[in-house]
Amino acid sequence: MSFRALPARALAAAGVVLATLVSPALQAAPPLPALNIDVNQTSVSGISSGGFMSVQFQVAHSSIVAGAGVVAGGPYACAQGDTTRAVSQCSCTGKPFVACQVTDHSADVPTLTDKVKTLAAQGAIDAPSHLARQRIVTVSGAKDTLVPPAIAQQLDAFYAALGVPAAQISPVSLPNAAHTMPTSSYGIACGKEDAPYIGKCGYDSAGAILQWIYGALTPAGAKAAGSFSEFDQRRYVPEERRDYTGFKSGMDATGWLYVPNSCRKGERCRVHIVLHGCKQGQSYMPLRPPPDGGLYNGTLFVKHTGYDRWADNNHLVILYPQALTVPGNPNGCWDWWGYTGQDYATREGVQIRTLRAMVDALAGQ
């Protein structure tokens, strides 16, 4: 039977059903607002694939990045464009199909630091000398079986090899944490390795990261006082990689922004980019309904990782870009192994270009 043959009441019911099945990313959204942003105080953090991508953005655009927080992530371009290496030597995410080969040296830090120097000499990334002024937090869980602590330790060694002073690196190891985004009080058990990969660990990752990067901050409020808004991500994807499906970029149609009232009123503010991990994006459909209900993750990661409460009193705008499930990337991960192309870790990488365009748009550039 065609829709045209259905009575009006049935059409309305069908519309409701269809609306619940359509990803939230397909709804229209406005562009990012132009705010009074200090681009040179930009910072970034993320978990898992978002952690690896945080390092890539941090290194590629080191001239504007003040610092980074990396949760369950590893060194820059660790995969070296090889999916098997990504899931076996830089993480154990290939199990049970690909054996885990993570060791204390599997990331091959000397090769990766040489790669950074070569790419910088070619003009593909910013000069690594900028890293020496950044402040960096690395967070790993002792019970993490997907990105084991050995990878975080090699990330610390990577930074040290590129001249980041030890006093500016804060390595955090949580003895009871599995592969999870640690929070003070939200999520599943800290030692449980399961969706939504947000763990109640008695550790405020957002606060620890932001205070290490920016110094002493006004304490977080009890609840967010600013405003969340959904924005059109596609307009910031390079035109040649922009398409309706998002397959060419791995970027969802929309992302999320949190703006404190002070920033909305024109006061000088800074941008912190927060990158979700695999299976955490808004349009990812988990096997079990997420805690917030519905079919998709929606704003679960955006609204429950604690960054918003720190933003309000500290002139911080929080940007939550969203990756998408596309061919070659079934779990909606950020590209840290090359599914969008071999330039994925440089300034020409489509996702890194998109993130930078978002920061520039917020600054009215």
LUMROVO-471697 format. One record per residue (C-alpha): residue number from 1; residue in three letters; y negated, z, x negated. Coordinates in nm, 4 decimals. Each point is the difference from the previous one (the first is absolute). Layout:
NUM,ala,Y,Z,X
...
//
This chain:
1,met,0.0000,0.0000,0.0000
2,ser,-0.3487,-0.0826,-0.1339
3,phe,-0.2830,0.2537,-0.0030
4,arg,-0.1881,-0.2287,0.2390
5,ala,0.2641,0.0597,0.2676
6,leu,-0.0239,0.3794,-0.0207
7,pro,-0.2052,0.1979,0.2534
8,ala,-0.3185,0.1684,-0.1234
9,arg,0.1562,0.3471,-0.0100
10,ala,0.2904,-0.1267,-0.2133
11,leu,-0.2428,-0.1797,-0.2302
12,ala,-0.1918,0.3237,-0.0500
13,ala,0.3208,0.1852,-0.0812
14,ala,0.1024,-0.2724,-0.2427
15,gly,-0.3398,0.0268,-0.1653
16,val,0.0508,0.3716,-0.0554
17,val,0.3402,-0.0619,-0.1574
18,leu,-0.1381,-0.2723,-0.2240
19,ala,-0.2902,0.2181,-0.1044
20,thr,0.2380,0.2704,-0.1176
21,leu,0.1989,-0.2520,-0.2010
22,val,-0.2954,-0.1627,-0.1735
23,ser,-0.0924,0.1535,-0.3344
24,pro,-0.3332,0.1866,0.0018
25,ala,-0.1054,-0.2259,-0.2880
26,leu,-0.0338,-0.2935,0.2450
27,gln,-0.2912,0.1595,0.1854
28,ala,-0.3523,-0.1155,-0.0802
29,ala,-0.2022,0.2246,-0.2315
30,pro,-0.3522,-0.0027,-0.1513
31,pro,-0.0864,-0.0480,-0.3686
32,leu,-0.0644,0.2866,-0.2382
33,pro,-0.3460,0.1575,0.0264
34,ala,-0.2490,-0.0344,-0.2846
35,leu,-0.0743,0.3512,-0.1281
36,asn,-0.1932,0.1600,-0.2859
37,ile,0.2903,-0.0109,-0.2469
38,asp,0.0056,0.0595,-0.3752
39,val,0.2608,-0.2592,-0.1005
40,asn,0.0314,0.1485,-0.3501
41,gln,0.1369,0.3220,0.1479
42,thr,0.2920,-0.1698,0.1741
43,ser,0.3389,0.1707,-0.0273
44,val,0.3516,-0.0718,0.1213
45,ser,0.3258,0.1786,0.0781
46,gly,0.3352,-0.0818,0.1538
47,ile,0.3673,0.0809,0.0286
48,ser,0.3024,-0.2026,-0.1148
49,ser,-0.0897,-0.3713,0.0289
50,gly,-0.3520,0.1245,0.0751
51,gly,0.0167,0.2043,-0.3199
52,phe,0.0983,-0.3030,-0.2071
53,met,-0.2740,-0.2037,0.1708
54,ser,-0.2529,0.2781,-0.0653
55,val,0.0702,-0.0347,-0.3724
56,gln,-0.0317,-0.3779,0.0232
57,phe,-0.3369,0.0183,0.1761
58,gln,-0.1160,0.2756,-0.2343
59,val,0.0811,-0.2072,-0.3102
60,ala,-0.1117,-0.3378,0.1367
61,his,-0.3399,0.1395,0.1099
62,ser,-0.0300,0.2889,-0.2466
63,ser,-0.3741,-0.0595,-0.0426
64,ile,-0.0747,0.1323,0.3516
65,val,0.2799,0.2569,0.0394
66,ala,-0.0802,0.3664,-0.0597
67,gly,0.3606,0.1166,0.0243
68,ala,0.3352,-0.0285,0.1703
69,gly,0.2720,0.2075,0.1624
70,val,0.3516,-0.1352,-0.0329
71,val,0.2777,0.1569,0.2092
72,ala,0.3526,-0.1188,-0.0864
73,gly,-0.1306,-0.3030,-0.1854
74,gly,0.0320,-0.1520,-0.3439
75,pro,-0.1759,-0.1949,-0.2750
76,tyr,-0.2018,-0.3175,0.0434
77,ala,0.2065,-0.3158,0.0624
78,cys,0.3179,0.1991,-0.0604
79,ala,0.2122,-0.2605,0.1805
80,gln,-0.1328,-0.2803,-0.2217
81,gly,0.0398,-0.2370,0.2947
82,asp,0.3742,0.0697,0.0286
83,thr,0.1304,0.1449,0.3278
84,thr,0.3233,0.1262,-0.1573
85,arg,-0.1918,0.1805,-0.2703
86,ala,-0.2278,0.1508,0.2658
87,val,0.2857,0.1526,0.1991
88,ser,0.2199,0.1062,-0.2920
89,gln,-0.2111,0.0851,-0.3070
90,cys,-0.3372,0.0938,0.1550
91,ser,0.1533,0.1684,0.3034
92,cys,0.3401,0.0563,0.1598
93,thr,-0.0927,-0.1731,0.3246
94,gly,0.2722,-0.2641,-0.0396
95,lys,0.2812,0.2440,0.0721
96,pro,0.2768,-0.0486,0.1089
97,phe,-0.0159,-0.3750,-0.0698
98,val,-0.1604,0.0226,-0.3451
99,ala,0.0989,0.2822,-0.2339
100,cys,-0.2765,0.2355,-0.1112
101,gln,-0.0771,-0.0438,-0.3711
102,val,-0.3012,0.2291,-0.0266
103,thr,-0.0113,0.1819,-0.3337
104,asp,-0.2698,0.1747,-0.1995
105,his,-0.0985,-0.3383,-0.1442
106,ser,0.1014,-0.2540,0.2679
107,ala,-0.3598,-0.0844,0.0951
108,asp,-0.0545,-0.1260,-0.3575
109,val,-0.3492,0.1428,-0.0473
110,pro,-0.0732,-0.1823,-0.3307
111,thr,0.0582,-0.3381,0.1662
112,leu,-0.2164,0.0944,0.2974
113,thr,-0.2907,0.1206,-0.2141
114,asp,0.0189,-0.3220,-0.2015
115,lys,-0.0088,-0.1929,0.3280
116,val,-0.3163,0.1842,0.1053
117,lys,-0.1704,-0.0896,-0.3278
118,thr,0.1070,-0.3635,0.0274
119,leu,-0.1183,-0.0345,0.3599
120,ala,-0.3325,0.1622,-0.0873
121,ala,-0.0450,-0.2410,-0.2922
122,gln,0.0641,-0.2857,0.2443
123,gly,-0.2601,0.1368,0.2414
124,ala,0.2580,0.0588,0.2742
125,ile,-0.0756,0.3742,0.0230
126,asp,-0.2839,0.2287,-0.1091
127,ala,-0.0055,0.1375,-0.3546
128,pro,0.2462,0.2912,-0.0264
129,ser,-0.2613,0.2003,-0.1899
130,his,-0.1443,0.0929,0.3415
131,leu,0.3113,0.2080,0.0699
132,ala,-0.1071,0.2571,-0.2591
133,arg,-0.2697,0.1370,0.2337
134,gln,0.2214,0.0205,0.3082
135,arg,0.1628,0.3146,0.1384
136,ile,0.3576,-0.0401,0.1170
137,val,0.2548,0.2050,0.1957
138,thr,0.3708,-0.0900,-0.0074
139,val,0.2246,0.1731,0.2544
140,ser,0.3799,-0.0059,-0.0082
141,gly,0.2729,0.1861,0.1863
142,ala,0.2865,0.1478,-0.1984
143,lys,0.2353,-0.1009,0.2832
144,asp,-0.1306,-0.3576,0.0273
145,thr,0.2983,-0.2366,-0.0266
146,leu,-0.1974,-0.3189,0.0769
147,val,-0.2712,0.0253,-0.2654
148,pro,0.1433,0.2663,-0.2312
149,pro,-0.2258,0.2313,-0.2064
150,ala,0.0815,-0.2003,-0.3148
151,ile,-0.2192,-0.2820,0.1356
152,ala,-0.2978,0.2334,0.0515
153,gln,0.0437,0.1276,-0.3546
154,gln,-0.0101,-0.3567,-0.1289
155,leu,-0.3135,-0.0584,0.2077
156,asp,-0.1651,0.2921,-0.1812
157,ala,0.1108,-0.1517,-0.3321
158,phe,-0.1453,-0.3359,0.1072
159,tyr,-0.3414,0.1549,0.0609
160,ala,0.0108,0.1874,-0.3293
161,ala,0.0891,-0.3197,-0.1876
162,leu,-0.3105,-0.1679,0.1456
163,gly,-0.2320,0.2756,-0.1141
164,val,-0.0322,0.2286,0.3023
165,pro,-0.0583,0.3499,-0.1439
166,ala,0.2681,0.2543,0.0886
167,ala,-0.2683,0.2268,0.1485
168,gln,-0.0733,-0.2674,0.2639
169,ile,0.3589,-0.0384,0.1185
170,ser,0.1438,0.2553,0.2417
171,pro,0.3801,-0.0382,0.0203
172,val,0.1362,0.1868,0.3035
173,ser,0.3715,0.0614,0.0514
174,leu,0.1104,0.1508,0.3294
175,pro,0.3409,0.1687,-0.0393
176,asn,0.0996,-0.0198,0.3673
177,ala,-0.1379,-0.3452,0.0839
178,ala,0.2046,-0.3133,0.0619
179,his,-0.1498,-0.3485,0.0432
180,thr,-0.2857,0.0994,0.2272
181,met,-0.3777,0.0223,0.0382
182,pro,-0.0548,0.3757,-0.0422
183,thr,-0.2307,0.1746,0.2455
184,ser,-0.0867,0.3613,0.0640
185,ser,0.1620,0.0299,0.3401
186,tyr,0.0791,-0.3361,0.1630
187,gly,0.3206,-0.1994,-0.0070
188,ile,0.3710,0.0441,-0.0511
189,ala,0.1633,0.2434,-0.2435
190,cys,-0.1367,-0.0523,-0.3512
191,gly,0.3432,-0.0563,-0.1506
192,lys,0.1107,-0.2515,0.2636
193,glu,-0.0058,-0.3687,-0.0950
194,asp,-0.0551,-0.1782,0.3293
195,ala,-0.2612,-0.1654,0.2203
196,pro,-0.2899,0.0469,0.0381
197,tyr,0.0013,0.1118,-0.3677
198,ile,-0.2696,0.2589,0.0654
199,gly,0.1178,0.3460,-0.1006
200,lys,-0.1075,0.3531,0.0849
201,cys,-0.0123,0.1204,-0.3623
202,gly,-0.2720,0.2642,-0.0065
203,tyr,-0.1888,-0.2370,-0.2303
204,asp,-0.3139,-0.1841,0.1065
205,ser,0.0285,-0.3318,-0.1834
206,ala,-0.3249,-0.1343,0.1424
207,gly,-0.1982,0.3047,-0.1069
208,ala,0.1600,0.0186,-0.3450
209,ile,-0.0645,-0.3686,-0.0673
210,leu,-0.3579,-0.0111,0.1245
211,gln,-0.1022,0.3223,-0.1769
212,trp,0.1520,-0.1098,-0.3288
213,ile,-0.1762,-0.3369,0.0133
214,tyr,-0.3411,0.1171,0.1230
215,gly,-0.0125,0.3615,-0.1145
216,ala,-0.0638,0.3045,0.2166
217,leu,-0.0352,-0.1005,0.3646
218,thr,-0.1054,0.1836,0.3129
219,pro,0.3188,0.1350,0.1637
220,ala,0.1657,-0.2159,0.2652
221,gly,-0.0844,0.0701,0.3611
222,ala,0.2548,0.1203,0.2548
223,lys,-0.0078,-0.3389,0.1698
224,ala,-0.1661,-0.3371,-0.0483
225,ala,-0.3595,-0.0177,0.1174
226,gly,-0.0721,-0.3637,-0.0857
227,ser,0.1510,-0.3082,0.1601
228,phe,0.2994,-0.2293,-0.0488
229,ser,-0.0355,-0.3688,0.0769
230,glu,0.2292,-0.3011,-0.0159
231,phe,-0.1405,-0.3031,-0.1800
232,asp,0.0885,-0.3659,-0.0475
233,gln,0.1847,-0.0314,-0.3327
234,arg,0.0544,-0.3748,0.0143
235,arg,-0.3632,-0.0854,-0.0675
236,tyr,0.0328,0.1618,-0.3465
237,val,0.3122,-0.1944,-0.1000
238,pro,-0.0926,-0.2976,-0.2253
239,glu,-0.0461,-0.3009,0.2259
240,glu,0.2757,-0.2045,-0.1617
241,arg,0.2504,0.2804,0.0702
242,arg,-0.1213,0.0843,0.3500
243,asp,0.2350,-0.0767,0.2875
244,tyr,0.0814,0.1374,0.3443
245,thr,0.3384,0.1408,-0.1006
246,gly,-0.1118,0.1751,-0.3197
247,phe,0.2961,-0.1585,-0.1830
248,lys,-0.2203,-0.1494,-0.2739
249,ser,-0.1546,0.3339,-0.0941
250,gly,0.2280,0.2768,0.1249
251,met,-0.3101,0.1512,0.1641
252,asp,-0.0028,0.1210,0.3591
253,ala,-0.2630,-0.1281,0.2424
254,thr,-0.1837,0.3332,0.0111
255,gly,-0.0564,0.3091,-0.2111
256,trp,-0.1603,0.3411,0.0570
257,leu,-0.3193,0.1656,-0.1171
258,tyr,-0.1199,0.3592,0.0145
259,val,-0.3765,0.0551,-0.0235
260,pro,-0.1638,0.3461,-0.0100
261,asn,-0.3122,0.0398,0.2096
262,ser,-0.2153,0.0375,-0.3127
263,cys,0.1158,-0.3392,-0.1318
264,arg,-0.0486,-0.1586,0.3402
265,lys,-0.3611,0.1230,-0.0068
266,gly,-0.0736,-0.1721,-0.3304
267,glu,0.0527,0.2698,-0.2616
268,arg,0.1400,-0.1120,-0.3382
269,cys,0.3808,0.0050,0.0092
270,arg,0.3119,-0.1012,-0.1932
271,val,0.3141,-0.1892,0.1036
272,his,0.3521,0.1320,-0.0462
273,ile,0.2775,-0.2518,0.0711
274,val,0.3282,0.1463,0.1327
275,leu,0.3116,-0.2181,-0.0193
276,his,0.3062,0.0816,0.2096
277,gly,0.3535,-0.0474,-0.1300
278,cys,0.2874,-0.2166,0.1230
279,lys,0.0960,0.0582,0.3643
280,gln,-0.3307,0.1814,0.0593
281,gly,-0.2315,-0.2811,0.1117
282,gln,-0.1441,-0.0016,0.3505
283,ser,0.2053,-0.3010,0.1150
284,tyr,0.3321,0.1155,-0.1433
285,met,0.2587,0.0743,0.2684
286,pro,0.2244,0.2876,-0.1175
287,leu,0.3585,0.0457,0.1170
288,arg,-0.0977,0.3169,0.1857
289,pro,-0.3218,0.0426,0.1992
290,pro,-0.2736,0.1447,-0.2239
291,pro,-0.1279,0.3551,0.0656
292,asp,-0.3173,-0.1322,0.1634
293,gly,0.2041,-0.2057,0.2477
294,gly,0.0042,-0.3738,0.0646
295,leu,0.1997,-0.2736,-0.1728
296,tyr,-0.2053,-0.0341,-0.3169
297,asn,-0.1278,0.2462,-0.2586
298,gly,-0.3564,-0.0636,0.1149
299,thr,-0.2446,0.2519,-0.1488
300,leu,0.2653,0.2513,-0.1046
301,phe,-0.0722,-0.0331,-0.3735
302,val,-0.3724,-0.0536,0.0519
303,lys,-0.0626,0.3135,0.2049
304,his,0.2487,0.2480,-0.1436
305,thr,-0.0378,-0.0192,-0.3789
306,gly,-0.3128,0.2177,-0.0100
307,tyr,-0.2610,-0.2215,-0.1653
308,asp,-0.2321,-0.0036,0.3008
309,arg,-0.0635,0.3757,-0.0033
310,trp,-0.1068,-0.0136,-0.3667
311,ala,-0.2217,-0.3010,0.0613
312,asp,-0.2330,0.1617,0.2521
313,asn,-0.1856,0.2416,-0.2266
314,asn,0.0215,-0.2019,-0.3203
315,his,-0.1583,-0.3392,0.0693
316,leu,0.3314,-0.1847,-0.0147
317,val,0.0895,-0.3047,0.2069
318,ile,0.3777,-0.0392,0.0257
319,leu,0.1433,-0.3520,0.0174
320,tyr,0.3587,-0.0425,0.1246
321,pro,0.1070,-0.3639,-0.0553
322,gln,0.3276,-0.1073,0.1602
323,ala,0.2839,-0.2068,-0.1473
324,leu,0.2346,-0.1977,0.2216
325,thr,0.3708,-0.0846,0.0230
326,val,0.0339,-0.3624,-0.1145
327,pro,0.2821,-0.2141,-0.1434
328,gly,0.1048,0.1497,-0.3318
329,asn,-0.1486,0.3353,0.0999
330,pro,0.1963,0.1408,0.2953
331,asn,-0.1341,0.3547,-0.0318
332,gly,-0.3705,-0.0771,0.0061
333,cys,-0.0572,0.1024,-0.3638
334,trp,-0.3020,-0.0794,-0.2134
335,asp,0.0693,-0.2717,-0.2537
336,trp,0.0982,0.1637,-0.3260
337,trp,0.2706,-0.2506,-0.0974
338,gly,-0.1440,-0.3444,0.0800
339,tyr,0.0875,-0.1032,0.3550
340,thr,-0.3522,-0.1409,0.0433
341,gly,-0.0014,-0.1812,-0.3353
342,gln,0.0191,0.0648,-0.3724
343,asp,-0.3684,0.1038,-0.0170
344,tyr,0.0705,0.2945,0.2339
345,ala,-0.1208,0.2663,-0.2485
346,thr,-0.3195,-0.1752,-0.1148
347,arg,-0.3436,-0.0436,0.1526
348,glu,0.1276,-0.3317,0.1415
349,gly,0.2861,0.1654,0.1881
350,val,-0.0560,-0.0581,0.3710
351,gln,0.0352,0.3654,0.0969
352,ile,-0.2182,0.1266,-0.2849
353,arg,-0.2644,-0.2620,0.0873
354,thr,0.0131,0.1135,0.3622
355,leu,-0.0415,0.3689,-0.0877
356,arg,-0.2972,-0.0779,-0.2237
357,ala,-0.1581,-0.2125,0.2746
358,met,0.0290,0.2964,0.2362
359,val,-0.1752,0.2322,-0.2452
360,asp,-0.2779,-0.2552,-0.0517
361,ala,-0.0395,-0.0450,0.3752
362,leu,-0.0431,0.3755,0.0489
363,ala,-0.2725,-0.0133,-0.2636
364,gly,-0.1693,-0.2880,0.1819
365,gln,0.0792,-0.2471,-0.2763
//
